[in-house]
């Protein structure tokens, strides 16, 4: 069985799961874990989108 | 004097249990992602780690990612092997079933390869976290 993810959905899935692990392992309390996980998720996905737009600008 | 002896005998089994757990939790956590947390009764954290790391690895396989072996001569292959090795039992099972042997022929397969490497690296972090819980450095 194979899966064909788009570039964005691959980045989304990666950001989601990596953020969950980062949140759990890098913070002490549940509240801090959730906050740090959300921060990592936004940074992962935001970074990917920003890099994508930067490459689009360079290409023009 | 008698009090200190009593206190000593009370502490020793607890310390022994902690040191045993400090070995067992990382080992079982490496074999099965999140299990190091689960055996220390961190149910939600353990399940989230199992789902997250497991899903990344399985998705990587389903995206026809490549899995690295120990005998890769290239330095990047060796680094890929170290990353993959972190997935523990999933890596061993995949090798046993001859999974992940295809060439990286398209972009999504390359993403899948990276998914599996990152799953292994994340599991290394989860193992370290399980160890810190076992020695009492983290709640």
N, CA and C atoms of all chains as a GROMACS GRO file, in nm:
protein
  597
    1UNK      N    1   0.084  -0.120   0.000
    1UNK     CA    2   0.000   0.000   0.000
    1UNK      C    3   0.088   0.125   0.000
    2UNK      N    4   0.058   0.214  -0.092
    2UNK     CA    5   0.139   0.337  -0.099
    2UNK      C    6   0.051   0.460  -0.074
    3UNK      N    7   0.117   0.566  -0.037
    3UNK     CA    8   0.048   0.693  -0.009
    3UNK      C    9   0.114   0.802  -0.093
    4UNK      N   10   0.034   0.885  -0.155
    4UNK     CA   11   0.087   0.996  -0.232
    4UNK      C   12   0.045   1.127  -0.167
    5UNK      N   13   0.130   1.181  -0.084
    5UNK     CA   14   0.099   1.309  -0.019
    5UNK      C   15   0.146   1.423  -0.109
    6UNK      N   16   0.074   1.535  -0.100
    6UNK     CA   17   0.124   1.655  -0.170
    6UNK      C   18   0.238   1.713  -0.085
    7UNK      N   19   0.308   1.809  -0.142
    7UNK     CA   20   0.419   1.870  -0.068
    7UNK      C   21   0.368   1.936   0.060
    8UNK      N   22   0.254   2.004   0.049
    8UNK     CA   23   0.201   2.074   0.166
    8UNK      C   24   0.154   1.974   0.272
    9UNK      N   25   0.081   1.871   0.230
    9UNK     CA   26   0.031   1.776   0.329
    9UNK      C   27   0.146   1.700   0.396
   10UNK      N   28   0.253   1.675   0.320
   10UNK     CA   29   0.371   1.611   0.380
   10UNK      C   30   0.432   1.703   0.487
   11UNK      N   31   0.442   1.832   0.454
   11UNK     CA   32   0.497   1.929   0.550
   11UNK      C   33   0.406   1.940   0.672
   12UNK      N   34   0.274   1.935   0.649
   12UNK     CA   35   0.177   1.946   0.758
   12UNK      C   36   0.188   1.827   0.854
   13UNK      N   37   0.191   1.707   0.796
   13UNK     CA   38   0.200   1.585   0.878
   13UNK      C   39   0.331   1.582   0.956
   14UNK      N   40   0.439   1.619   0.888
   14UNK     CA   41   0.570   1.623   0.954
   14UNK      C   42   0.567   1.722   1.071
   15UNK      N   43   0.516   1.841   1.045
   15UNK     CA   44   0.512   1.945   1.149
   15UNK      C   45   0.426   1.900   1.267
   16UNK      N   46   0.314   1.837   1.238
   16UNK     CA   47   0.222   1.793   1.343
   16UNK      C   48   0.288   1.692   1.437
   17UNK      N   49   0.343   1.585   1.380
   17UNK     CA   50   0.398   1.479   1.464
   17UNK      C   51   0.528   1.521   1.533
   18UNK      N   52   0.612   1.594   1.461
   18UNK     CA   53   0.738   1.640   1.524
   18UNK      C   54   0.706   1.736   1.638
   19UNK      N   55   0.606   1.821   1.621
   19UNK     CA   56   0.570   1.918   1.726
   19UNK      C   57   0.517   1.848   1.851
   20UNK      N   58   0.439   1.742   1.830
   20UNK     CA   59   0.387   1.667   1.946
   20UNK      C   60   0.503   1.610   2.028
   21UNK      N   61   0.600   1.550   1.959
   21UNK     CA   62   0.714   1.490   2.030
   21UNK      C   63   0.797   1.599   2.097
   22UNK      N   64   0.823   1.708   2.026
   22UNK     CA   65   0.900   1.818   2.086
   22UNK      C   66   0.829   1.872   2.211
   23UNK      N   67   0.699   1.892   2.199
   23UNK     CA   68   0.624   1.946   2.312
   23UNK      C   69   0.634   1.857   2.435
   24UNK      N   70   0.617   1.726   2.415
   24UNK     CA   71   0.620   1.631   2.528
   24UNK      C   72   0.759   1.623   2.590
   25UNK      N   73   0.861   1.623   2.506
   25UNK     CA   74   0.995   1.595   2.558
   25UNK      C   75   1.072   1.719   2.606
   26UNK      N   76   1.028   1.836   2.564
   26UNK     CA   77   1.108   1.956   2.597
   26UNK      C   78   1.049   2.041   2.709
   27UNK      N   79   0.932   2.006   2.760
   27UNK     CA   80   0.871   2.088   2.864
   27UNK      C   81   0.823   1.999   2.980
   28UNK      N   82   0.804   2.062   3.095
   28UNK     CA   83   0.771   1.988   3.218
   28UNK      C   84   0.621   1.970   3.239
   29UNK      N   85   0.546   2.079   3.234
   29UNK     CA   86   0.403   2.071   3.267
   29UNK      C   87   0.319   2.055   3.141
   30UNK      N   88   0.196   2.005   3.160
   30UNK     CA   89   0.106   1.981   3.046
   30UNK      C   90   0.078   2.110   2.969
   31UNK      N   91   0.055   2.217   3.043
   31UNK     CA   92   0.025   2.346   2.978
   31UNK      C   93   0.143   2.393   2.893
   32UNK      N   94   0.263   2.383   2.949
   32UNK     CA   95   0.382   2.424   2.873
   32UNK      C   96   0.406   2.334   2.752
   33UNK      N   97   0.373   2.204   2.769
   33UNK     CA   98   0.390   2.111   2.657
   33UNK      C   99   0.302   2.151   2.540
   34UNK      N  100   0.176   2.184   2.570
   34UNK     CA  101   0.081   2.222   2.464
   34UNK      C  102   0.127   2.352   2.397
   35UNK      N  103   0.166   2.447   2.479
   35UNK     CA  104   0.209   2.577   2.424
   35UNK      C  105   0.333   2.561   2.338
   36UNK      N  106   0.430   2.484   2.384
   36UNK     CA  107   0.554   2.467   2.307
   36UNK      C  108   0.527   2.384   2.181
   37UNK      N  109   0.439   2.285   2.191
   37UNK     CA  110   0.403   2.206   2.074
   37UNK      C  111   0.339   2.293   1.967
   38UNK      N  112   0.247   2.381   2.008
   38UNK     CA  113   0.183   2.472   1.913
   38UNK      C  114   0.285   2.567   1.850
   39UNK      N  115   0.376   2.617   1.934
   39UNK     CA  116   0.482   2.707   1.885
   39UNK      C  117   0.566   2.636   1.778
   40UNK      N  118   0.608   2.513   1.808
   40UNK     CA  119   0.689   2.437   1.712
   40UNK      C  120   0.612   2.413   1.582
   41UNK      N  121   0.482   2.379   1.596
   41UNK     CA  122   0.400   2.353   1.478
   41UNK      C  123   0.394   2.476   1.388
   42UNK      N  124   0.368   2.591   1.448
   42UNK     CA  125   0.359   2.716   1.371
   42UNK      C  126   0.494   2.746   1.306
   43UNK      N  127   0.602   2.727   1.380
   43UNK     CA  128   0.736   2.755   1.326
   43UNK      C  129   0.770   2.660   1.210
   44UNK      N  130   0.739   2.531   1.227
   44UNK     CA  131   0.766   2.434   1.120
   44UNK      C  132   0.690   2.472   0.993
   45UNK      N  133   0.558   2.488   1.009
   45UNK     CA  134   0.475   2.512   0.892
   45UNK      C  135   0.498   2.653   0.836
   46UNK      N  136   0.510   2.750   0.926
   46UNK     CA  137   0.538   2.888   0.882
   46UNK      C  138   0.672   2.897   0.812
   47UNK      N  139   0.770   2.827   0.864
   47UNK     CA  140   0.903   2.826   0.801
   47UNK      C  141   0.898   2.766   0.662
   48UNK      N  142   0.823   2.657   0.648
   48UNK     CA  143   0.812   2.592   0.517
   48UNK      C  144   0.741   2.684   0.417
   49UNK      N  145   0.633   2.750   0.463
   49UNK     CA  146   0.561   2.841   0.374
   49UNK      C  147   0.648   2.961   0.337
   50UNK      N  148   0.719   3.018   0.435
   50UNK     CA  149   0.806   3.133   0.409
   50UNK      C  150   0.917   3.094   0.311
   51UNK      N  151   0.976   2.976   0.331
   51UNK     CA  152   1.082   2.930   0.240
   51UNK      C  153   1.026   2.910   0.099
   52UNK      N  154   0.903   2.858   0.092
   52UNK     CA  155   0.839   2.838  -0.038
   52UNK      C  156   0.818   2.969  -0.113
   53UNK      N  157   0.766   3.068  -0.040
   53UNK     CA  158   0.744   3.199  -0.104
   53UNK      C  159   0.877   3.264  -0.138
   54UNK      N  160   0.979   3.247  -0.056
   54UNK     CA  161   1.112   3.304  -0.085
   54UNK      C  162   1.167   3.243  -0.214
   55UNK      N  163   1.150   3.113  -0.231
   55UNK     CA  164   1.198   3.048  -0.353
   55UNK      C  165   1.119   3.096  -0.475
   56UNK      N  166   0.989   3.121  -0.453
   56UNK     CA  167   0.906   3.172  -0.564
   56UNK      C  168   0.956   3.310  -0.606
   57UNK      N  169   0.992   3.393  -0.507
   57UNK     CA  170   1.043   3.527  -0.538
   57UNK      C  171   1.178   3.520  -0.609
   58UNK      N  172   1.264   3.430  -0.566
   58UNK     CA  173   1.396   3.416  -0.628
   58UNK      C  174   1.382   3.370  -0.773
   59UNK      N  175   1.284   3.286  -0.797
   59UNK     CA  176   1.265   3.229  -0.932
   59UNK      C  177   1.216   3.334  -1.031
   60UNK      N  178   1.143   3.436  -0.982
   60UNK     CA  179   1.085   3.536  -1.074
   60UNK      C  180   1.190   3.631  -1.129
   61UNK      N  181   2.101   0.651   6.560
   61UNK     CA  182   2.172   0.551   6.480
   61UNK      C  183   2.074   0.449   6.423
   62UNK      N  184   1.985   0.406   6.514
   62UNK     CA  185   1.885   0.308   6.469
   62UNK      C  186   1.793   0.369   6.365
   63UNK      N  187   1.762   0.499   6.385
   63UNK     CA  188   1.676   0.567   6.289
   63UNK      C  189   1.740   0.574   6.150
   64UNK      N  190   1.871   0.608   6.150
   64UNK     CA  191   1.939   0.620   6.021
   64UNK      C  192   1.947   0.485   5.950
   65UNK      N  193   1.964   0.377   6.028
   65UNK     CA  194   1.969   0.244   5.968
   65UNK      C  195   1.834   0.208   5.908
   66UNK      N  196   1.727   0.244   5.980
   66UNK     CA  197   1.592   0.217   5.930
   66UNK      C  198   1.565   0.296   5.803
   67UNK      N  199   1.607   0.424   5.807
   67UNK     CA  200   1.587   0.508   5.690
   67UNK      C  201   1.662   0.452   5.570
   68UNK      N  202   1.784   0.402   5.598
   68UNK     CA  203   1.867   0.347   5.490
   68UNK      C  204   1.799   0.226   5.426
   69UNK      N  205   1.745   0.139   5.511
   69UNK     CA  206   1.680   0.020   5.456
   69UNK      C  207   1.552   0.054   5.382
   70UNK      N  208   1.490   0.168   5.418
   70UNK     CA  209   1.368   0.207   5.347
   70UNK      C  210   1.400   0.267   5.210
   71UNK      N  211   1.512   0.339   5.201
   71UNK     CA  212   1.547   0.408   5.078
   71UNK      C  213   1.604   0.311   4.974
   72UNK      N  214   1.679   0.215   5.020
   72UNK     CA  215   1.752   0.129   4.926
   72UNK      C  216   1.664   0.061   4.820
   73UNK      N  217   1.550  -0.001   4.857
   73UNK     CA  218   1.469  -0.064   4.752
   73UNK      C  219   1.416   0.037   4.651
   74UNK      N  220   1.383   0.158   4.698
   74UNK     CA  221   1.334   0.261   4.607
   74UNK      C  222   1.442   0.303   4.509
   75UNK      N  223   1.566   0.318   4.561
   75UNK     CA  224   1.677   0.356   4.474
   75UNK      C  225   1.707   0.247   4.373
   76UNK      N  226   1.698   0.122   4.422
   76UNK     CA  227   1.724   0.009   4.332
   76UNK      C  228   1.620   0.004   4.221
   77UNK      N  229   1.494   0.029   4.260
   77UNK     CA  230   1.386   0.030   4.162
   77UNK      C  231   1.406   0.140   4.059
   78UNK      N  232   1.450   0.258   4.108
   78UNK     CA  233   1.474   0.370   4.016
   78UNK      C  234   1.587   0.339   3.919
   79UNK      N  235   1.694   0.276   3.971
   79UNK     CA  236   1.806   0.246   3.883
   79UNK      C  237   1.770   0.137   3.783
   80UNK      N  238   1.686   0.042   3.824
   80UNK     CA  239   1.640  -0.060   3.731
   80UNK      C  240   1.555   0.003   3.621
   81UNK      N  241   1.465   0.092   3.665
   81UNK     CA  242   1.379   0.160   3.568
   81UNK      C  243   1.461   0.248   3.473
   82UNK      N  244   1.572   0.305   3.523
   82UNK     CA  245   1.657   0.390   3.440
   82UNK      C  246   1.723   0.311   3.327
   83UNK      N  247   1.728   0.180   3.341
   83UNK     CA  248   1.783   0.094   3.235
   83UNK      C  249   1.669   0.040   3.148
   84UNK      N  250   1.562  -0.006   3.214
   84UNK     CA  251   1.452  -0.072   3.141
   84UNK      C  252   1.375   0.029   3.054
   85UNK      N  253   1.343   0.145   3.111
   85UNK     CA  254   1.259   0.242   3.038
   85UNK      C  255   1.322   0.287   2.906
   86UNK      N  256   1.450   0.328   2.904
   86UNK     CA  257   1.507   0.366   2.775
   86UNK      C  258   1.514   0.248   2.678
   87UNK      N  259   1.546   0.128   2.730
   87UNK     CA  260   1.560   0.012   2.641
   87UNK      C  261   1.428  -0.023   2.575
   88UNK      N  262   1.322  -0.030   2.656
   88UNK     CA  263   1.191  -0.065   2.599
   88UNK      C  264   1.134   0.051   2.517
   89UNK      N  265   1.172   0.174   2.556
   89UNK     CA  266   1.130   0.292   2.479
   89UNK      C  267   1.195   0.296   2.342
   90UNK      N  268   1.316   0.244   2.332
   90UNK     CA  269   1.382   0.238   2.202
   90UNK      C  270   1.315   0.131   2.113
   91UNK      N  271   1.285   0.017   2.174
   91UNK     CA  272   1.223  -0.091   2.097
   91UNK      C  273   1.083  -0.053   2.048
   92UNK      N  274   1.002   0.001   2.139
   92UNK     CA  275   0.865   0.043   2.105
   92UNK      C  276   0.851   0.190   2.144
   93UNK      N  277   0.839   0.280   2.047
   93UNK     CA  278   0.830   0.422   2.080
   93UNK      C  279   0.718   0.451   2.180
   94UNK      N  280   0.750   0.525   2.285
   94UNK     CA  281   0.650   0.562   2.385
   94UNK      C  282   0.636   0.461   2.498
   95UNK      N  283   0.689   0.341   2.480
   95UNK     CA  284   0.674   0.237   2.584
   95UNK      C  285   0.751   0.272   2.710
   96UNK      N  286   0.860   0.347   2.695
   96UNK     CA  287   0.937   0.390   2.811
   96UNK      C  288   0.855   0.481   2.902
   97UNK      N  289   0.764   0.557   2.843
   97UNK     CA  290   0.673   0.642   2.921
   97UNK      C  291   0.557   0.559   2.975
   98UNK      N  292   0.508   0.468   2.894
   98UNK     CA  293   0.392   0.388   2.934
   98UNK      C  294   0.423   0.303   3.058
   99UNK      N  295   0.543   0.244   3.065
   99UNK     CA  296   0.573   0.160   3.182
   99UNK      C  297   0.596   0.244   3.307
  100UNK      N  298   0.612   0.374   3.288
  100UNK     CA  299   0.622   0.463   3.405
  100UNK      C  300   0.491   0.536   3.432
  101UNK      N  301   0.384   0.479   3.376
  101UNK     CA  302   0.247   0.528   3.397
  101UNK      C  303   0.223   0.668   3.344
  102UNK      N  304   0.299   0.709   3.242
  102UNK     CA  305   0.269   0.835   3.171
  102UNK      C  306   0.190   0.796   3.047
  103UNK      N  307   0.061   0.764   3.071
  103UNK     CA  308  -0.020   0.701   2.966
  103UNK      C  309  -0.040   0.791   2.845
  104UNK      N  310  -0.082   0.915   2.868
  104UNK     CA  311  -0.113   1.003   2.755
  104UNK      C  312   0.012   1.036   2.676
  105UNK      N  313   0.119   1.072   2.748
  105UNK     CA  314   0.245   1.103   2.680
  105UNK      C  315   0.294   0.983   2.600
  106UNK      N  316   0.289   0.866   2.661
  106UNK     CA  317   0.335   0.745   2.593
  106UNK      C  318   0.255   0.716   2.468
  107UNK      N  319   0.123   0.729   2.477
  107UNK     CA  320   0.038   0.700   2.361
  107UNK      C  321   0.062   0.802   2.250
  108UNK      N  322   0.076   0.930   2.288
  108UNK     CA  323   0.102   1.034   2.188
  108UNK      C  324   0.236   1.010   2.118
  109UNK      N  325   0.337   0.969   2.195
  109UNK     CA  326   0.467   0.941   2.135
  109UNK      C  327   0.458   0.821   2.041
  110UNK      N  328   0.388   0.717   2.087
  110UNK     CA  329   0.371   0.597   2.004
  110UNK      C  330   0.302   0.631   1.872
  111UNK      N  331   0.193   0.707   1.882
  111UNK     CA  332   0.117   0.743   1.761
  111UNK      C  333   0.202   0.832   1.669
  112UNK      N  334   0.266   0.934   1.727
  112UNK     CA  335   0.340   1.030   1.645
  112UNK      C  336   0.459   0.966   1.575
  113UNK      N  337   0.542   0.899   1.652
  113UNK     CA  338   0.664   0.839   1.594
  113UNK      C  339   0.626   0.722   1.503
  114UNK      N  340   0.530   0.642   1.548
  114UNK     CA  341   0.484   0.529   1.467
  114UNK      C  342   0.425   0.575   1.335
  115UNK      N  343   0.341   0.678   1.339
  115UNK     CA  344   0.277   0.728   1.217
  115UNK      C  345   0.381   0.784   1.121
  116UNK      N  346   0.478   0.858   1.173
  116UNK     CA  347   0.583   0.914   1.085
  116UNK      C  348   0.658   0.802   1.015
  117UNK      N  349   0.693   0.698   1.090
  117UNK     CA  350   0.770   0.587   1.031
  117UNK      C  351   0.687   0.511   0.928
  118UNK      N  352   0.563   0.480   0.964
  118UNK     CA  353   0.477   0.402   0.873
  118UNK      C  354   0.443   0.484   0.748
  119UNK      N  355   0.416   0.613   0.767
  119UNK     CA  356   0.390   0.698   0.650
  119UNK      C  357   0.513   0.703   0.558
  120UNK      N  358   0.630   0.711   0.620
  120UNK     CA  359   0.754   0.710   0.541
  120UNK      C  360   0.765   0.585   0.457
  121UNK      N  361   0.730   0.471   0.517
  121UNK     CA  362   0.734   0.344   0.442
  121UNK      C  363   0.632   0.345   0.329
  122UNK      N  364   0.510   0.395   0.362
  122UNK     CA  365   0.403   0.396   0.261
  122UNK      C  366   0.431   0.496   0.149
  123UNK      N  367   0.518   0.592   0.174
  123UNK     CA  368   0.558   0.686   0.069
  123UNK      C  369   0.676   0.631  -0.011
  124UNK      N  370   0.704   0.501   0.010
  124UNK     CA  371   0.812   0.428  -0.059
  124UNK      C  372   0.949   0.486  -0.027
  125UNK      N  373   0.965   0.528   0.100
  125UNK     CA  374   1.094   0.576   0.144
  125UNK      C  375   1.196   0.464   0.152
  126UNK      N  376   1.322   0.502   0.148
  126UNK     CA  377   1.432   0.405   0.153
  126UNK      C  378   1.481   0.390   0.296
  127UNK      N  379   1.512   0.267   0.334
  127UNK     CA  380   1.565   0.244   0.468
  127UNK      C  381   1.713   0.206   0.457
  128UNK      N  382   1.796   0.268   0.541
  128UNK     CA  383   1.940   0.249   0.530
  128UNK      C  384   1.987   0.132   0.615
  129UNK      N  385   2.092   0.066   0.566
  129UNK     CA  386   2.150  -0.047   0.640
  129UNK      C  387   2.287  -0.008   0.694
  130UNK      N  388   2.340  -0.094   0.780
  130UNK     CA  389   2.467  -0.063   0.847
  130UNK      C  390   2.585  -0.062   0.752
  131UNK      N  391   2.574  -0.132   0.641
  131UNK     CA  392   2.690  -0.148   0.554
  131UNK      C  393   2.700  -0.044   0.443
  132UNK      N  394   2.629   0.068   0.457
  132UNK     CA  395   2.640   0.173   0.356
  132UNK      C  396   2.776   0.241   0.367
  133UNK      N  397   2.850   0.251   0.258
  133UNK     CA  398   2.984   0.306   0.264
  133UNK      C  399   2.986   0.458   0.272
  134UNK      N  400   2.888   0.522   0.211
  134UNK     CA  401   2.880   0.668   0.206
  134UNK      C  402   2.850   0.724   0.346
  135UNK      N  403   2.910   0.839   0.379
  135UNK     CA  404   2.890   0.899   0.511
  135UNK      C  405   2.743   0.938   0.531
  136UNK      N  406   2.677   0.984   0.424
  136UNK     CA  407   2.536   1.020   0.437
  136UNK      C  408   2.450   0.896   0.461
  137UNK      N  409   2.490   0.784   0.401
  137UNK     CA  410   2.419   0.658   0.425
  137UNK      C  411   2.434   0.615   0.571
  138UNK      N  412   2.555   0.636   0.625
  138UNK     CA  413   2.579   0.597   0.766
  138UNK      C  414   2.495   0.685   0.858
  139UNK      N  415   2.490   0.814   0.828
  139UNK     CA  416   2.407   0.904   0.910
  139UNK      C  417   2.259   0.866   0.899
  140UNK      N  418   2.218   0.829   0.778
  140UNK     CA  419   2.080   0.783   0.758
  140UNK      C  420   2.052   0.657   0.838
  141UNK      N  421   2.151   0.568   0.841
  141UNK     CA  422   2.136   0.443   0.919
  141UNK      C  423   2.120   0.475   1.068
  142UNK      N  424   2.200   0.569   1.118
  142UNK     CA  425   2.192   0.604   1.261
  142UNK      C  426   2.052   0.659   1.292
  143UNK      N  427   2.002   0.743   1.203
  143UNK     CA  428   1.866   0.797   1.222
  143UNK      C  429   1.761   0.688   1.220
  144UNK      N  430   1.769   0.601   1.119
  144UNK     CA  431   1.672   0.491   1.106
  144UNK      C  432   1.677   0.398   1.228
  145UNK      N  433   1.799   0.374   1.277
  145UNK     CA  434   1.819   0.282   1.390
  145UNK      C  435   1.742   0.327   1.514
  146UNK      N  436   1.722   0.456   1.527
  146UNK     CA  437   1.650   0.509   1.643
  146UNK      C  438   1.507   0.457   1.653
  147UNK      N  439   1.450   0.416   1.540
  147UNK     CA  440   1.312   0.367   1.542
  147UNK      C  441   1.301   0.229   1.607
  148UNK      N  442   1.413   0.168   1.639
  148UNK     CA  443   1.416   0.044   1.718
  148UNK      C  444   1.343  -0.072   1.655
  149UNK      N  445   1.238  -0.118   1.720
  149UNK     CA  446   1.165  -0.237   1.676
  149UNK      C  447   1.106  -0.220   1.537
  150UNK      N  448   1.059  -0.100   1.506
  150UNK     CA  449   1.000  -0.078   1.373
  150UNK      C  450   1.106  -0.092   1.265
  151UNK      N  451   1.228  -0.044   1.294
  151UNK     CA  452   1.338  -0.056   1.198
  151UNK      C  453   1.374  -0.204   1.178
  152UNK      N  454   1.384  -0.277   1.288
  152UNK     CA  455   1.420  -0.419   1.280
  152UNK      C  456   1.314  -0.497   1.203
  153UNK      N  457   1.186  -0.468   1.235
  153UNK     CA  458   1.076  -0.538   1.166
  153UNK      C  459   1.075  -0.505   1.017
  154UNK      N  460   1.101  -0.380   0.984
  154UNK     CA  461   1.102  -0.341   0.842
  154UNK      C  462   1.214  -0.412   0.767
  155UNK      N  463   1.331  -0.418   0.828
  155UNK     CA  464   1.443  -0.490   0.765
  155UNK      C  465   1.409  -0.638   0.749
  156UNK      N  466   1.347  -0.696   0.853
  156UNK     CA  467   1.312  -0.839   0.848
  156UNK      C  468   1.212  -0.868   0.736
  157UNK      N  469   1.124  -0.770   0.708
  157UNK     CA  470   1.023  -0.792   0.603
  157UNK      C  471   1.068  -0.738   0.467
  158UNK      N  472   1.197  -0.702   0.458
  158UNK     CA  473   1.253  -0.648   0.334
  158UNK      C  474   1.179  -0.524   0.285
  159UNK      N  475   1.135  -0.442   0.378
  159UNK     CA  476   1.067  -0.318   0.341
  159UNK      C  477   1.167  -0.207   0.317
  160UNK      N  478   1.120  -0.104   0.248
  160UNK     CA  479   1.203   0.015   0.227
  160UNK      C  480   1.327  -0.008   0.145
  161UNK      N  481   1.321  -0.101   0.049
  161UNK     CA  482   1.440  -0.134  -0.028
  161UNK      C  483   1.444  -0.066  -0.165
  162UNK      N  484   1.337   0.003  -0.200
  162UNK     CA  485   1.332   0.064  -0.333
  162UNK      C  486   1.426   0.182  -0.347
  163UNK      N  487   1.454   0.218  -0.474
  163UNK     CA  488   1.536   0.336  -0.500
  163UNK      C  489   1.450   0.461  -0.479
  164UNK      N  490   1.516   0.571  -0.442
  164UNK     CA  491   1.442   0.697  -0.422
  164UNK      C  492   1.426   0.762  -0.559
  165UNK      N  493   1.312   0.733  -0.625
  165UNK     CA  494   1.296   0.773  -0.764
  165UNK      C  495   1.219   0.903  -0.781
  166UNK      N  496   1.147   0.946  -0.678
  166UNK     CA  497   1.068   1.070  -0.692
  166UNK      C  498   1.063   1.142  -0.558
  167UNK      N  499   1.012   1.266  -0.562
  167UNK     CA  500   1.022   1.355  -0.446
  167UNK      C  501   0.954   1.297  -0.322
  168UNK      N  502   0.836   1.238  -0.340
  168UNK     CA  503   0.762   1.188  -0.224
  168UNK      C  504   0.838   1.072  -0.157
  169UNK      N  505   0.907   0.991  -0.238
  169UNK     CA  506   0.988   0.883  -0.180
  169UNK      C  507   1.103   0.941  -0.097
  170UNK      N  508   1.157   1.054  -0.144
  170UNK     CA  509   1.263   1.120  -0.067
  170UNK      C  510   1.206   1.174   0.065
  171UNK      N  511   1.086   1.231   0.059
  171UNK     CA  512   1.021   1.276   0.183
  171UNK      C  513   1.001   1.158   0.278
  172UNK      N  514   0.957   1.046   0.222
  172UNK     CA  515   0.934   0.926   0.304
  172UNK      C  516   1.061   0.880   0.374
  173UNK      N  517   1.172   0.886   0.299
  173UNK     CA  518   1.302   0.849   0.358
  173UNK      C  519   1.333   0.940   0.477
  174UNK      N  520   1.309   1.069   0.458
  174UNK     CA  521   1.335   1.166   0.567
  174UNK      C  522   1.238   1.144   0.684
  175UNK      N  523   1.115   1.109   0.653
  175UNK     CA  524   1.016   1.081   0.759
  175UNK      C  525   1.068   0.970   0.851
  176UNK      N  526   1.122   0.864   0.791
  176UNK     CA  527   1.168   0.750   0.871
  176UNK      C  528   1.292   0.787   0.952
  177UNK      N  529   1.382   0.864   0.892
  177UNK     CA  530   1.502   0.907   0.967
  177UNK      C  531   1.461   0.995   1.084
  178UNK      N  532   1.370   1.089   1.058
  178UNK     CA  533   1.326   1.180   1.166
  178UNK      C  534   1.250   1.103   1.274
  179UNK      N  535   1.170   1.003   1.234
  179UNK     CA  536   1.100   0.921   1.334
  179UNK      C  537   1.201   0.857   1.429
  180UNK      N  538   1.311   0.806   1.373
  180UNK     CA  539   1.415   0.746   1.456
  180UNK      C  540   1.481   0.848   1.547
  181UNK      N  541   1.511   0.966   1.493
  181UNK     CA  542   1.576   1.070   1.574
  181UNK      C  543   1.483   1.119   1.685
  182UNK      N  544   1.354   1.131   1.652
  182UNK     CA  545   1.257   1.172   1.755
  182UNK      C  546   1.247   1.066   1.865
  183UNK      N  547   1.261   0.940   1.824
  183UNK     CA  548   1.255   0.833   1.925
  183UNK      C  549   1.376   0.839   2.018
  184UNK      N  550   1.492   0.881   1.966
  184UNK     CA  551   1.609   0.900   2.053
  184UNK      C  552   1.577   1.004   2.161
  185UNK      N  553   1.509   1.112   2.120
  185UNK     CA  554   1.472   1.217   2.216
  185UNK      C  555   1.373   1.161   2.318
  186UNK      N  556   1.276   1.082   2.271
  186UNK     CA  557   1.176   1.022   2.361
  186UNK      C  558   1.243   0.927   2.460
  187UNK      N  559   1.345   0.853   2.413
  187UNK     CA  560   1.420   0.762   2.501
  187UNK      C  561   1.491   0.842   2.610
  188UNK      N  562   1.554   0.953   2.572
  188UNK     CA  563   1.622   1.037   2.671
  188UNK      C  564   1.522   1.092   2.772
  189UNK      N  565   1.403   1.127   2.724
  189UNK     CA  566   1.299   1.179   2.812
  189UNK      C  567   1.253   1.072   2.912
  190UNK      N  568   1.237   0.949   2.862
  190UNK     CA  569   1.197   0.838   2.950
  190UNK      C  570   1.303   0.816   3.058
  191UNK      N  571   1.429   0.830   3.018
  191UNK     CA  572   1.539   0.814   3.116
  191UNK      C  573   1.533   0.923   3.222
  192UNK      N  574   1.508   1.046   3.178
  192UNK     CA  575   1.500   1.158   3.274
  192UNK      C  576   1.384   1.139   3.372
  193UNK      N  577   1.275   1.084   3.325
  193UNK     CA  578   1.162   1.055   3.416
  193UNK      C  579   1.203   0.946   3.515
  194UNK      N  580   1.274   0.844   3.464
  194UNK     CA  581   1.313   0.731   3.550
  194UNK      C  582   1.407   0.773   3.662
  195UNK      N  583   1.497   0.868   3.634
  195UNK     CA  584   1.593   0.909   3.738
  195UNK      C  585   1.538   1.023   3.823
  196UNK      N  586   1.416   1.067   3.791
  196UNK     CA  587   1.352   1.170   3.872
  196UNK      C  588   1.388   1.313   3.834
  197UNK      N  589   1.456   1.329   3.720
  197UNK     CA  590   1.493   1.464   3.676
  197UNK      C  591   1.373   1.538   3.619
  198UNK      N  592   1.274   1.461   3.573
  198UNK     CA  593   1.154   1.519   3.515
  198UNK      C  594   1.033   1.446   3.571
  199UNK      N  595   0.921   1.518   3.581
  199UNK     CA  596   0.799   1.456   3.633
  199UNK      C  597   0.734   1.364   3.531
   0.00000   0.00000   0.00000
